[in-house]
Amino acid sequence: MEHLTLEVKFATGDAGLISGYASLFGRPADYVNDVIEPGAFAASLSAHDASGTMPLMLREHKGEPIGEWLEIEEDEIGLRVKGRLDLNTPGGREVYEQARGGRIDGLSIGYRAVKAGRGPDGTRSLQEIELHEISLVRRPASSRARVLSIKSAPAGSTAAKGAASTKRTIMEKQTTAPGGNAGDEADINECVDGLAETVSAIDTRLTAVEEKVGSVKSVADRIEAKLNRPGSTVETKAEPEIEVKAFHAFLRRGIERMDATEAKTLTVASDPSAGYLAPPEFGRELFKNMVEFSPIRNYARVVQITGPEIRYPRRVSGTTAYWVDEIEDRTGSEPTFEQVTLTPWELATFTEVSNQLLEDSAFNLEQELRLDYAESFGKKESAAFVAGTGVKQPKGVLQAAGVAEIVTGKADGFAATDPADALIRMYHALPTAYAQRGAWLMNRNVMGTMRLWKDAQGRYLLNEPITEGAPMTLLGRPVIEAVDMPDVAANAFPVVFGDWSGYRIVDRIGLSILRDPYTRARNGITTFHARKRVGGDVTHPDKFVKLKVAA
């Protein structure tokens, strides 16, 4: 059986309780150059749990047990342990006193390596460990592994009496010499008794102080953790879990059947007649699902706005420098700008759900609505991002002005010989900075045509993804599959290539839902009206180029 002693710290508490980390994950390695990976103890702890056992608590990996481990679990730091020293045994009392005196100040595990690997630097990585025992040790491998604090048992307890008795015995052995008189010995014993009582009283006060400090530190740690969250401030609003729970209650029962506490957590839409806004968790899942139907969202720049529109300045031309002689007149120049205005347009739909389904607790209403809205909203906005007119809907990339065009060289398709030449010209029509961040946009039929293309060595030009879930690549850049892109036909634009940060999507508000239990009450149906506002347009036409089927 192997032993591993890493940087660990533990503390002993009342009645021999100890807690700390028996092992820490990751580097630095221990003195035999081993590193334990997160999750290495999971299988062994499960086996102990199933059999109702615990690893032994030993001293220096040998001898009889000196106590028992009560709790052992893995967290993000390492193997956290909590146990109790047996103060009724000589070994347990001795380790307790040595820990209080700082002579034992570390923890070490005894194990068998089940799964391990050796790195190029010689470090052994332990991925699975069979844990047999955890020992209190005198010298941990790391010089930083030290006991943080030692607390005695309360005065009058078995541990305290044992400690006082031990001290008295030592004092007697050291001070009573052969030939000493009994009066001197009695005085010494009286002093020792008084000293033991004083030590016990001090230990009791220290225990109370440490418990208070620990309580204050716990509160401070919780406050610090909250303040350290990105963008967080101390607020008194309800936690998101409460908002989600209240929103589910609203969907099932309606505002009229909710109590006042639940109703207060709902967020009213900007227009009260539009109902209530879904909580952030619902909206994030909605947009995540919408990517499946609206893939441009995954590549374009998406922003949230709070007004009816947003305007971006765009530089049309910059300054111009001129070569001049030493005292020749200089020519002035000024950059020119224009504005790009993005307006979020409204998308709306409604869903009808029978009241019986609403009453059925097994029916996952929230999930069904999310998937329903993700599909309907996603399909509509995806079509608009591709070919929208900009009238009551976003303007699509195919309708944007100023986007360069490359022709296929054939009136009704790709050139018969070297059909990929047009795509290569598209790639090199953009500046390097844009091309290296670019992505292709086309539908599945066009992708099917291109998958048959090969180079002179017989290699396919459209490459399969190298990892699961990754897109196909063409000329080293990803391919976005959009069902709304046109097929190959005369004067059509079946392919767009560009840096999609040049397409801006604006979301005005989150998803809002109005619950209507009255309109179709005679049919036992509740209607849910959903709406959101979204806009989109090309802000940088110079980042795109599109392919036109033409001679």
Order of alpha helices (4+ residues) and beta strands (2+ residues): beta-beta-beta-beta-alpha-beta-beta-beta-alpha-beta-beta-alpha-alpha-alpha-alpha-beta-beta-alpha-beta-beta-beta-beta-alpha-alpha-beta-beta-beta-alpha-alpha-beta-alpha-beta-beta-beta-beta-beta-beta-beta-beta
